Amino acid sequence: MAIRWGSYKVKGLYDELIRASGRPRPAAQALCQYLRGLKDQEIEEYKAAAELAIHVMGITFTVYTEEEGSIDRAWPFDIIPRVIDRHEWLRVEAGLKQRVHALNLFIDDLYHKQRIVKDKVFPAELLADSKNFREQCIGIRPPRGIWAHICGSDLVRDRDGAFYVLEDNLRVPSGVSYMLENRLVMKRIFPELFEQYSILPVDDYPSQLYDTLASLSPRPGDAPEIVVLTPGVYNSAYFEHAYLAQQMGAELVEGRDLVVEKDDCVYMRTIEGLSRVDVIYRRIDDLFLDPEAFDPDSMLGVPGLMRAWKAGKVALANAPGAGVADDKVVYAFVPEIIKYYLDEDPLLPNVPTYKCVNKDERDYVVNNLDKLVVKPANESGGYGMLIGPQADNEERDKFARLIRRDPRNYIAQPMLTLSTAPTLVGNRVEPRHLDLRPFILSGQQTHVTTGGLTRVALRKGSTVVNSSQGGGSKDTWIVDTEASS
């Protein structure tokens, strides 16, 4: 299994570590040289050490099957990291900050004057048909006009090597705990590499998250009471909820642990009595947050929570209603949104996108389903989509009917040739496709993680990276080559 880069074939794709010539990229040179020196037995030992660390640390994710229901599985992890040069990352970071700033202005505008609609930059009919626009949020002014305090934007590279934004996640984005745990696992098994290599840290994220949340407190000057609101142990991201609460020193609560009193303040039930809560990092979807304002049958939320938020007695992150921008049809308008609010060109491009709500674009999509990827506007996790080149005629015909029936609900994109990275597959190193989810925190300051969660399609030829559908993960190294030299 000794790693021999000469036999690793890129085959016309952009590879994160290896150039078309077969030589390592400059930022990955030291890593590739180190890996080349490992013997078969050492690689096996490192793989076993990673699996043991994941088991001991209890890093799991939840999948659902019709046969077995909810199952916790060990986190699938590859020990060969993805490497990105720091100079390249600085450009990505600037693009992400620009994008999130514009999206927050967009959300705030939609719940107030709706200038972008009146100026006919964003179509009124798209807003009218939005599944995530919350009338309950009209007129509310969250601190600093920020609605999406935590955003996870998915990035991909095409064969040209440029980064593209694939989608923005502004409701309850998940995955950051796995980014942090990936780094801890790598530090356990390769401590010498972190001593020799200038790898930018990610372990400051919990403190940055805490500071972002604390800055929202309605009681400035006091040490705020911050809680993480979870749907409970059966939620697929429960591991992350518990992990982040523990890392921040915050309480992990369920809806039944909180109560809104007559003073419109939120209190946490404790063994000593009621304790006031200032900031809620909520990991529950809007419709389940407050049975008084949304779904009256919800058992997950807190009655009166929206009332407390409107009164300014508690801060919610992300704010209810932020999901209006977490829509793949809205995504198609982000370049125009950036231009409208910031008068700037996007620093990070979108993937070219066809809006099925537009008749000409819809006709093109329906006639070219064998070349396109079709996505529903509000699904996540890779569900409900069509990968046209890999689908049969029956599947394509089905999606043609779905698109014609509800064009507002679909967009289409060309099939990208996602970048690859060397991945251990059995006793060989093979290229596997991947994406990247950095996380952006917006508060008094804006922070972008140095790297993010790299997800890998472990099945040969697959471009579906979601862990629920057979994907895995790698640690992401942002390397300062000047400091390492």
PENORQUI-V92985 format. One record per pair of residues at least 4 apart in sequence whose C-alpha atoms are under 8 Angstrom apart, sorted by the first residue. I is the first residue (numbers start at 0). J is the second residue. If there is no record, write none. Layout:
i->I j->J
i->I j->J
//
This chain:
i->0 j->38
i->0 j->39
i->0 j->42
i->0 j->426
i->0 j->427
i->1 j->35
i->1 j->36
i->1 j->37
i->1 j->38
i->1 j->39
i->1 j->42
i->2 j->34
i->2 j->35
i->2 j->36
i->2 j->37
i->2 j->427
i->2 j->428
i->3 j->7
i->3 j->35
i->4 j->21
i->4 j->22
i->4 j->35
i->5 j->21
i->7 j->21
i->7 j->428
i->7 j->429
i->7 j->430
i->8 j->21
i->8 j->430
i->9 j->13
i->9 j->14
i->9 j->17
i->9 j->18
i->9 j->19
i->9 j->21
i->9 j->430
i->10 j->19
i->11 j->19
i->11 j->158
i->12 j->158
i->12 j->416
i->12 j->417
i->12 j->418
i->12 j->419
i->13 j->18
i->13 j->19
i->13 j->156
i->13 j->157
i->13 j->158
i->13 j->159
i->13 j->160
i->13 j->417
i->13 j->418
i->13 j->419
i->14 j->18
i->14 j->19
i->14 j->418
i->14 j->419
i->14 j->420
i->14 j->421
i->14 j->430
i->15 j->24
i->15 j->81
i->15 j->82
i->15 j->83
i->15 j->418
i->15 j->419
i->15 j->420
i->16 j->23
i->16 j->24
i->16 j->27
i->16 j->31
i->16 j->81
i->16 j->82
i->16 j->420
i->16 j->421
i->17 j->21
i->17 j->22
i->17 j->23
i->17 j->24
i->17 j->27
i->17 j->420
i->18 j->22
i->18 j->23
i->18 j->24
i->23 j->27
i->23 j->28
i->23 j->31
i->24 j->28
i->25 j->480
i->26 j->82
i->26 j->83
i->26 j->84
i->26 j->478
i->26 j->479
i->26 j->480
i->27 j->31
i->27 j->82
i->27 j->83
i->28 j->32
i->29 j->33
i->29 j->196
i->30 j->34
i->30 j->192
i->31 j->35
i->32 j->36
i->33 j->37
i->37 j->41
i->37 j->42
i->38 j->42
i->39 j->43
i->40 j->44
i->41 j->45
i->42 j->46
i->43 j->47
i->44 j->48
i->45 j->49
i->45 j->78
i->45 j->188
i->46 j->50
i->46 j->78
i->47 j->51
i->48 j->52
i->48 j->188
i->49 j->53
i->49 j->76
i->49 j->78
i->49 j->184
i->49 j->185
i->49 j->188
i->50 j->54
i->50 j->76
i->51 j->55
i->52 j->56
i->52 j->184
i->52 j->187
i->53 j->57
i->53 j->58
i->53 j->73
i->53 j->74
i->53 j->184
i->54 j->58
i->54 j->73
i->57 j->73
i->58 j->73
i->58 j->74
i->58 j->177
i->58 j->180
i->58 j->238
i->59 j->71
i->59 j->72
i->59 j->73
i->59 j->74
i->59 j->238
i->60 j->71
i->60 j->72
i->60 j->73
i->60 j->74
i->60 j->235
i->60 j->236
i->60 j->238
i->60 j->466
i->61 j->69
i->61 j->70
i->61 j->71
i->61 j->72
i->61 j->234
i->61 j->235
i->61 j->236
i->61 j->467
i->62 j->69
i->62 j->70
i->62 j->71
i->62 j->72
i->62 j->235
i->62 j->467
i->63 j->67
i->63 j->68
i->63 j->69
i->63 j->70
i->63 j->467
i->64 j->68
i->64 j->69
i->64 j->70
i->69 j->233
i->74 j->471
i->75 j->466
i->75 j->470
i->75 j->471
i->75 j->472
i->76 j->181
i->76 j->471
i->76 j->472
i->76 j->473
i->77 j->422
i->77 j->423
i->77 j->471
i->77 j->472
i->77 j->473
i->78 j->185
i->78 j->422
i->78 j->423
i->78 j->473
i->78 j->474
i->79 j->421
i->79 j->422
i->79 j->423
i->79 j->473
i->79 j->474
i->80 j->473
i->80 j->474
i->80 j->475
i->80 j->476
i->81 j->420
i->81 j->453
i->81 j->473
i->81 j->474
i->81 j->475
i->81 j->476
i->82 j->475
i->82 j->476
i->82 j->477
i->82 j->478
i->83 j->87
i->83 j->88
i->83 j->475
i->83 j->476
i->83 j->477
i->83 j->478
i->84 j->88
i->84 j->477
i->84 j->478
i->84 j->479
i->84 j->480
i->85 j->89
i->85 j->477
i->85 j->478
i->85 j->479
i->85 j->480
i->86 j->90
i->86 j->479
i->87 j->91
i->88 j->92
i->88 j->449
i->88 j->450
i->88 j->477
i->89 j->93
i->90 j->94
i->90 j->346
i->91 j->95
i->91 j->162
i->91 j->346
i->91 j->347
i->92 j->96
i->92 j->447
i->93 j->97
i->93 j->346
i->94 j->98
i->94 j->345
i->94 j->346
i->94 j->347
i->95 j->99
i->95 j->152
i->95 j->347
i->95 j->439
i->95 j->447
i->96 j->100
i->96 j->439
i->96 j->445
i->96 j->447
i->97 j->101
i->97 j->337
i->97 j->345
i->97 j->346
i->98 j->102
i->98 j->333
i->98 j->337
i->98 j->345
i->99 j->103
i->99 j->150
i->99 j->439
i->100 j->104
i->101 j->105
i->101 j->336
i->101 j->337
i->101 j->340
i->101 j->341
i->102 j->106
i->102 j->324
i->102 j->333
i->102 j->336
i->102 j->337
i->103 j->107
i->103 j->144
i->103 j->145
i->103 j->146
i->103 j->147
i->104 j->108
i->104 j->144
i->104 j->145
i->104 j->340
i->105 j->109
i->105 j->115
i->105 j->324
i->105 j->336
i->105 j->340
i->106 j->110
i->106 j->146
i->106 j->321
i->106 j->323
i->106 j->324
i->107 j->111
i->107 j->140
i->107 j->144
i->107 j->145
i->107 j->146
i->108 j->112
i->108 j->113
i->108 j->114
i->108 j->115
i->109 j->113
i->109 j->114
i->109 j->115
i->110 j->136
i->110 j->137
i->110 j->138
i->110 j->139
i->111 j->137
i->111 j->138
i->113 j->117
i->114 j->118
i->115 j->119
i->115 j->120
i->115 j->121
i->115 j->339
i->116 j->120
i->116 j->121
i->116 j->122
i->116 j->123
i->119 j->123
i->120 j->335
i->120 j->336
i->120 j->339
i->121 j->125
i->121 j->332
i->122 j->126
i->123 j->127
i->124 j->128
i->125 j->129
i->125 j->407
i->126 j->132
i->128 j->407
i->129 j->323
i->130 j->323
i->130 j->377
i->131 j->320
i->131 j->321
i->131 j->322
i->131 j->323
i->131 j->325
i->132 j->320
i->132 j->322
i->132 j->323
i->133 j->137
i->133 j->319
i->133 j->320
i->133 j->323
i->135 j->292
i->136 j->319
i->136 j->320
i->139 j->309
i->140 j->144
i->141 j->145
i->141 j->146
i->141 j->314
i->141 j->318
i->142 j->215
i->143 j->442
i->145 j->441
i->145 j->442
i->146 j->316
i->146 j->317
i->146 j->318
i->146 j->319
i->146 j->320
i->146 j->321
i->147 j->169
i->147 j->170
i->147 j->316
i->147 j->317
i->147 j->318
i->147 j->321
i->147 j->441
i->148 j->211
i->148 j->316
i->148 j->317
i->148 j->318
i->148 j->439
i->148 j->440
i->148 j->441
i->148 j->442
i->149 j->169
i->149 j->171
i->149 j->172
i->149 j->316
i->149 j->317
i->149 j->438
i->149 j->439
i->149 j->440
i->149 j->441
i->150 j->167
i->150 j->168
i->150 j->169
i->150 j->170
i->150 j->172
i->150 j->438
i->150 j->439
i->150 j->440
i->151 j->167
i->151 j->168
i->151 j->169
i->151 j->172
i->151 j->173
i->151 j->436
i->151 j->437
i->151 j->438
i->151 j->439
i->152 j->164
i->152 j->165
i->152 j->166
i->152 j->167
i->152 j->168
i->152 j->436
i->152 j->437
i->152 j->438
i->153 j->164
i->153 j->165
i->153 j->166
i->153 j->167
i->153 j->168
i->153 j->434
i->153 j->435
i->153 j->436
i->153 j->437
i->154 j->162
i->154 j->163
i->154 j->164
i->154 j->165
i->154 j->166
i->154 j->434
i->154 j->435
i->154 j->436
i->154 j->437
i->155 j->162
i->155 j->163
i->155 j->164
i->155 j->165
i->155 j->417
i->155 j->418
i->155 j->433
i->155 j->434
i->155 j->435
i->156 j->160
i->156 j->161
i->156 j->162
i->156 j->163
i->156 j->416
i->156 j->417
i->156 j->418
i->156 j->434
i->157 j->161
i->157 j->162
i->157 j->163
i->157 j->415
i->157 j->416
i->157 j->417
i->157 j->418
i->158 j->415
i->158 j->416
i->158 j->417
i->158 j->418
i->160 j->418
i->162 j->347
i->162 j->348
i->163 j->347
i->163 j->348
i->163 j->349
i->163 j->350
i->164 j->347
i->164 j->348
i->164 j->349
i->164 j->350
i->165 j->349
i->165 j->350
i->166 j->327
i->166 j->330
i->167 j->325
i->167 j->330
i->168 j->172
i->168 j->325
i->169 j->317
i->169 j->321
i->169 j->322
i->169 j->324
i->169 j->325
i->170 j->284
i->170 j->317
i->170 j->321
i->170 j->322
i->170 j->325
i->171 j->281
i->171 j->282
i->171 j->283
i->171 j->284
i->171 j->317
i->173 j->236
i->173 j->239
i->174 j->178
i->174 j->239
i->174 j->452
i->175 j->179
i->175 j->239
i->175 j->438
i->175 j->451
i->175 j->452
i->176 j->180
i->176 j->239
i->176 j->242
i->176 j->243
i->177 j->181
i->177 j->239
i->177 j->452
i->178 j->182
i->178 j->451
i->178 j->452
i->178 j->453
i->178 j->474
i->178 j->475
i->179 j->183
i->179 j->201
i->179 j->202
i->180 j->184
i->181 j->185
i->181 j->473
i->181 j->474
i->182 j->186
i->182 j->201
i->182 j->474
i->182 j->475
i->183 j->187
i->184 j->188
i->185 j->189
i->185 j->190
i->185 j->474
i->186 j->190
i->186 j->193
i->189 j->193
i->190 j->194
i->191 j->195
i->192 j->196
i->193 j->197
i->193 j->198
i->195 j->483
i->196 j->478
i->196 j->483
i->197 j->478
i->197 j->479
i->197 j->480
i->197 j->482
i->197 j->483
i->198 j->476
i->198 j->477
i->198 j->478
i->198 j->479
i->199 j->449
i->199 j->476
i->199 j->477
i->199 j->478
i->199 j->479
i->200 j->449
i->201 j->448
i->201 j->449
i->201 j->450
i->203 j->207
i->204 j->208
i->204 j->448
i->205 j->209
i->205 j->243
i->205 j->246
i->205 j->247
i->206 j->210
i->206 j->247
i->207 j->211
i->207 j->440
i->207 j->446
i->208 j->212
i->208 j->247
i->208 j->440
i->209 j->213
i->209 j->247
i->210 j->214
i->211 j->215
i->211 j->440
i->211 j->441
i->211 j->442
i->211 j->443
i->211 j->444
i->212 j->216
i->212 j->225
i->212 j->278
i->212 j->280
i->212 j->316
i->212 j->442
i->213 j->223
i->213 j->225
i->213 j->278
i->214 j->219
i->214 j->442
i->214 j->443
i->215 j->278
i->215 j->314
i->215 j->442
i->216 j->223
i->216 j->277
i->216 j->278
i->216 j->313
i->216 j->314
i->217 j->277
i->217 j->311
i->217 j->312
i->217 j->313
i->217 j->314
i->218 j->223
i->218 j->277
i->219 j->223
i->223 j->276
i->223 j->277
i->223 j->278
i->224 j->249
i->224 j->275
i->224 j->276
i->224 j->277
i->224 j->278
i->225 j->249
i->225 j->250
i->225 j->276
i->225 j->277
i->225 j->278
i->225 j->279
i->225 j->280
i->226 j->244
i->226 j->249
i->226 j->250
i->226 j->251
i->226 j->252
i->226 j->276
i->226 j->278
i->226 j->279
i->226 j->280
i->227 j->240
i->227 j->244
i->227 j->249
i->227 j->250
i->227 j->251
i->227 j->252
i->227 j->279
i->227 j->280
i->227 j->281
i->227 j->282
i->228 j->240
i->228 j->251
i->228 j->252
i->228 j->253
i->228 j->254
i->228 j->279
i->228 j->280
i->228 j->281
i->228 j->282
i->228 j->283
i->229 j->237
i->229 j->240
i->229 j->251
i->229 j->252
i->229 j->253
i->229 j->254
i->229 j->281
i->229 j->282
i->229 j->283
i->230 j->234
i->230 j->237
i->230 j->253
i->230 j->254
i->230 j->282
i->230 j->283
i->230 j->299
i->231 j->237
i->231 j->253
i->232 j->237
i->233 j->237
i->236 j->240
i->237 j->241
i->238 j->242
i->239 j->243
i->240 j->244
i->240 j->251
i->240 j->282
i->241 j->245
i->241 j->251
i->242 j->246
i->243 j->247
i->244 j->248
i->244 j->249
i->244 j->250
i->244 j->251
i->245 j->249
i->245 j->250
i->245 j->251
i->252 j->256
i->252 j->257
i->253 j->257
i->253 j->299
i->253 j->300
i->254 j->298
i->254 j->299
i->254 j->300
i->254 j->301
i->255 j->299
i->255 j->300
i->255 j->301
i->256 j->267
i->256 j->268
i->257 j->265
i->257 j->266
i->257 j->267
i->257 j->268
i->257 j->301
i->258 j->265
i->258 j->266
i->258 j->267
i->258 j->268
i->258 j->301
i->258 j->302
i->259 j->263
i->259 j->264
i->259 j->265
i->259 j->266
i->259 j->301
i->259 j->302
i->259 j->303
i->259 j->304
i->259 j->307
i->260 j->264
i->260 j->265
i->260 j->266
i->263 j->303
i->263 j->306
i->263 j->307
i->263 j->310
i->263 j->312
i->264 j->275
i->264 j->276
i->264 j->307
i->264 j->312
i->264 j->313
i->265 j->275
i->265 j->276
i->265 j->277
i->265 j->304
i->265 j->307
i->265 j->312
i->265 j->313
i->266 j->273
i->266 j->274
i->266 j->275
i->266 j->276
i->267 j->273
i->267 j->274
i->267 j->275
i->267 j->276
i->268 j->272
i->268 j->273
i->268 j->274
i->269 j->273
i->269 j->274
i->276 j->313
i->277 j->312
i->277 j->313
i->277 j->314
i->278 j->313
i->278 j->314
i->278 j->315
i->278 j->316
i->279 j->313
i->279 j->314
i->279 j->315
i->279 j->316
i->280 j->315
i->280 j->316
i->280 j->317
i->281 j->315
i->281 j->316
i->281 j->317
i->283 j->287
i->283 j->288
i->283 j->299
i->283 j->300
i->284 j->288
i->285 j->289
i->285 j->293
i->285 j->319
i->285 j->320
i->286 j->293
i->286 j->294
i->287 j->293
i->287 j->294
i->287 j->297
i->287 j->298
i->287 j->299
i->287 j->300
i->288 j->293
i->288 j->297
i->288 j->299
i->288 j->300
i->288 j->301
i->288 j->304
i->289 j->293
i->289 j->294
i->289 j->295
i->289 j->297
i->289 j->300
i->289 j->301
i->289 j->302
i->289 j->303
i->289 j->304
i->289 j->305
i->290 j->294
i->290 j->295
i->290 j->296
i->290 j->297
i->290 j->298
i->290 j->300
i->290 j->301
i->290 j->302
i->290 j->303
i->291 j->295
i->291 j->302
i->291 j->303
i->292 j->303
i->292 j->305
i->303 j->307
i->304 j->308
i->305 j->309
i->306 j->310
i->307 j->311
i->307 j->312
i->307 j->313
i->308 j->312
i->308 j->313
i->308 j->314
i->308 j->315
i->314 j->318
i->315 j->319
i->317 j->321
i->321 j->325
i->322 j->326
i->324 j->329
i->324 j->330
i->325 j->329
i->325 j->330
i->325 j->377
i->326 j->330
i->326 j->376
i->326 j->377
i->327 j->331
i->327 j->374
i->327 j->375
i->327 j->376
i->327 j->377
i->327 j->409
i->327 j->410
i->328 j->332
i->328 j->354
i->328 j->376
i->328 j->407
i->328 j->408
i->328 j->409
i->328 j->410
i->329 j->333
i->331 j->349
i->331 j->352
i->331 j->353
i->331 j->354
i->332 j->336
i->333 j->337
i->333 j->349
i->334 j->338
i->334 j->344
i->334 j->345
i->334 j->348
i->334 j->349
i->335 j->339
i->336 j->340
i->337 j->341
i->337 j->342
i->337 j->343
i->337 j->344
i->337 j->345
i->338 j->342
i->338 j->343
i->338 j->344
i->338 j->345
i->350 j->412
i->351 j->412
i->351 j->413
i->352 j->410
i->352 j->411
i->352 j->412
i->352 j->413
i->353 j->360
i->353 j->361
i->353 j->364
i->353 j->410
i->353 j->411
i->353 j->412
i->354 j->360
i->354 j->361
i->354 j->409
i->354 j->410
i->354 j->411
i->355 j->360
i->355 j->361
i->355 j->362
i->355 j->364
i->355 j->402
i->355 j->406
i->355 j->407
i->355 j->408
i->355 j->409
i->355 j->410
i->355 j->411
i->356 j->360
i->356 j->361
i->356 j->406
i->356 j->407
i->356 j->408
i->356 j->409
i->357 j->361
i->358 j->362
i->359 j->363
i->360 j->364
i->361 j->365
i->361 j->402
i->361 j->406
i->362 j->366
i->363 j->367
i->364 j->368
i->364 j->371
i->364 j->411
i->365 j->399
i->365 j->402
i->367 j->371
i->368 j->372
i->368 j->373
i->368 j->387
i->368 j->388
i->368 j->395
i->368 j->399
i->369 j->387
i->369 j->388
i->369 j->389
i->369 j->390
i->369 j->395
i->370 j->387
i->370 j->388
i->370 j->413
i->370 j->414
i->371 j->386
i->371 j->387
i->371 j->388
i->371 j->411
i->371 j->412
i->371 j->413
i->371 j->414
i->372 j->384
i->372 j->385
i->372 j->386
i->372 j->387
i->372 j->411
i->372 j->412
i->372 j->413
i->372 j->414
i->373 j->384
i->373 j->385
i->373 j->386
i->373 j->387
i->373 j->409
i->373 j->410
i->373 j->411
i->373 j->412
i->374 j->378
i->374 j->383
i->374 j->384
i->374 j->385
i->374 j->409
i->374 j->410
i->374 j->411
i->375 j->383
i->375 j->384
i->375 j->408
i->375 j->409
i->375 j->410
i->376 j->407
i->376 j->408
i->376 j->409
i->376 j->410
i->377 j->408
i->378 j->382
i->378 j->383
i->380 j->465
i->380 j->467
i->381 j->463
i->381 j->465
i->381 j->468
i->385 j->390
i->385 j->394
i->385 j->395
i->385 j->398
i->386 j->390
i->386 j->414
i->387 j->391
i->387 j->395
i->388 j->414
i->390 j->394
i->390 j->395
i->391 j->395
i->392 j->396
i->393 j->397
i->394 j->398
i->395 j->399
i->396 j->400
i->397 j->401
i->398 j->402
i->399 j->403
i->400 j->404
i->401 j->405
i->401 j->406
i->402 j->406
i->402 j->408
i->402 j->409
i->405 j->409
i->417 j->432
i->417 j->433
i->417 j->434
i->417 j->462
i->418 j->432
i->418 j->433
i->418 j->434
i->419 j->430
i->419 j->431
i->419 j->432
i->419 j->433
i->420 j->429
i->420 j->430
i->420 j->431
i->420 j->432
i->420 j->433
i->421 j->428
i->421 j->429
i->421 j->430
i->421 j->431
i->422 j->428
i->422 j->429
i->422 j->430
i->422 j->431
i->423 j->427
i->423 j->428
i->423 j->429
i->424 j->428
i->424 j->429
i->431 j->455
i->431 j->456
i->431 j->457
i->431 j->458
i->431 j->459
i->431 j->460
i->431 j->461
i->432 j->455
i->432 j->456
i->432 j->457
i->432 j->460
i->432 j->461
i->432 j->462
i->432 j->464
i->433 j->453
i->433 j->454
i->433 j->455
i->433 j->456
i->433 j->462
i->433 j->464
i->434 j->453
i->434 j->454
i->434 j->455
i->434 j->464
i->435 j->450
i->435 j->451
i->435 j->452
i->435 j->453
i->435 j->454
i->436 j->451
i->436 j->452
i->436 j->453
i->437 j->447
i->437 j->448
i->437 j->449
i->437 j->450
i->437 j->451
i->437 j->452
i->438 j->447
i->438 j->448
i->438 j->451
i->439 j->445
i->439 j->446
i->439 j->447
i->439 j->448
i->440 j->444
i->440 j->445
i->440 j->446
i->440 j->447
i->441 j->445
i->441 j->446
i->449 j->476
i->449 j->477
i->450 j->475
i->450 j->476
i->450 j->477
i->451 j->475
i->452 j->472
i->452 j->473
i->452 j->474
i->452 j->475
i->453 j->472
i->453 j->473
i->453 j->474
i->453 j->475
i->454 j->464
i->454 j->465
i->454 j->466
i->454 j->470
i->454 j->471
i->454 j->472
i->454 j->473
i->455 j->463
i->455 j->464
i->455 j->465
i->455 j->470
i->455 j->471
i->455 j->472
i->455 j->473
i->456 j->461
i->456 j->462
i->456 j->463
i->456 j->464
i->456 j->465
i->456 j->469
i->456 j->470
i->456 j->471
i->457 j->461
i->457 j->464
i->457 j->469
i->457 j->470
i->457 j->471
i->458 j->469
i->458 j->470
i->463 j->468
i->463 j->469
i->463 j->470
i->464 j->468
i->464 j->469
i->464 j->470
i->464 j->471
i->465 j->469
i->465 j->470
i->465 j->471
i->466 j->470
i->466 j->471
i->478 j->483
i->479 j->483
i->480 j->484
//
